[in-house]
Amino acid sequence: MSELKYSDMVFELKPQYMDWGDWCYSPQLYFRGAEDIPGAKYNVGWQVFTKAIHWMEPDPHFHREEEYLVFINADLYHPDEFDAEIEVWLGYDVNKMEKHVITKPTIIRIPAGVYHCPLNFKAINKPVFFQAASMESMFGGIYDTADGPKEMRYNGPMQCKYDKAKKCDTCGKCLQEDWK
């Protein structure tokens, strides 16, 4: 039987097992943009957070394209029953960012060029479904460093630089190593 004409537009999401700790359920799902469907300009990951963590991107950064962050109750039968507190920092000027506190189901639109992070999951009393969606073909950000702006691109999972027996968990150590 011949392949369907539009098969290249269909991608099956497969579980990816990450060893991030008991604060984030594993497996997770990811669509890695152009790596999974050539030409795609959309990149997204889905996680369920179960415990408070100062986790994602401790350093402010921005993107060349829009990004959307979604926070809802992980029990999709009761998405409005949100019981968590999450902080995220936003602003066009990295030195004048605003702290926003999320306590209800929320979506954040981050236009291109807007700094964001850190993103802190301060309290989680009911698991939170988190989705980060970028309108880029590959995940990445632009960070201010002592040597000027530095762009980082990541489409994991890849071999961990520090532990050859595991896949990268995006802790960022290897990415920041050369920056300082």
Secondary structure, 3 states (H helix, E strand, C coil): CCCCCCHHHCCCCCCECCCCCCCECCCEEEECHHHCCCCCCCEEEEEEECCCEEEECCCCEECCCCEEEEEEECCCCCCCCCCEEEEEEEECCCCCCEEEEECCCEEEEECCCCEEEEEEEEEECCCEEEEEEECCCCEEEEEEECCEEEEEEECCCCECCCCCCCECCCCCHHHHHCCC
